[in-house]
Amino acid sequence: MAANVREACETHLWDDEGGWYIRGLTKDGDKIGTAQQTEGRIHLESNTLAVLSGMASQERGEKAMDAVDENLFSEYGLHLNSPSFSTPNDDIGFVTRVYQGVKENGAIFSHPNPWAWVAETKLGRGDRAMKFYDALNPYNQNDIIEKRIAEPYSYVQFIMGRDHENHGRANHPWLTGTSGWAYFAVTNFILGVQTGFDGLTVNPCIPTNWPGFEVNREWRDATYQIKVQNPNGVSKGVASITLNGEAIEGAIPAQPAGSVNEVVVVLG
């Protein structure tokens, strides 16, 4: 069944001309989000989720996320879609009735931005993942507070898109699930520390200019002091792991409750 779904998606939802996945279909079967359209040509969620789900091949995943970077990126984060819709279209729905550059219609909607960070780590592109992360990070926008008009310590629901006269203005701080997604994306996929039934895994995808990092993880009443080293300046790829000085392969098994454990991961 999964193979049939993938084949259908790759056949009917991939736009060859644009090099991205379309947003969807109307009830009459018309495609939404193609290169031939003048409005709503490309959408964020359909491309990030194609990668996250594992449906997209490496080649198409890279093409789709390259298109996201080229068409949806701004210094304030990734737009939800572009260009925004200028006239109502009930075949497409509510999004076309929202003011241009606001909320669902061409704004930088914060909540799905971390999905793009995760997508880039799955493709092995840590530099791109961090580029997207830095753009949305409210701390990095504190020097434009007169434009942003929102706290530098809170993600916001959305930021006015480039089709709005107040492009860059933030709206509805705290009214968003972004912080949870951002934390999950950074800890589990950029830093690459994940828990599972088989143990603790460390598989980072970081910027190539990072020499490494350190992070502590509490798991099953034990502490893991994780040191990641990046001597060869790569984004992804674990060369070796040691647990308390002993070389291991694969997941780190759960250690006794109350123990403090040293984990060294070398990328290469």
Buried (B, 14 or more C-beta within 10 A) or exposed (E): EEEEEBEEBBEEBBBEEBBBBBBBEEEEEEBBBBBEBEBBBBBBBBBBBBBBEEBBEEEBBBBBBBBBBEBBBBEBBBBBBBBBBEEEBEEBBEBBBBBBBBBBBBBBBBBBBBBBBBBBBBBBBBBBBBBBBEBBBBEBBEEBEEBBBBBBEBBBBBBBBBBBEBBBBBBBBEEBEBBEBBEEBBBBBBBBBBBEEEBBBBBBBBBBEBEBBEBEBEBEEBBBEBBBBBEEEBBBBBEEBBBEEEEBEEBBEBBEEEEEBEBBBBBE
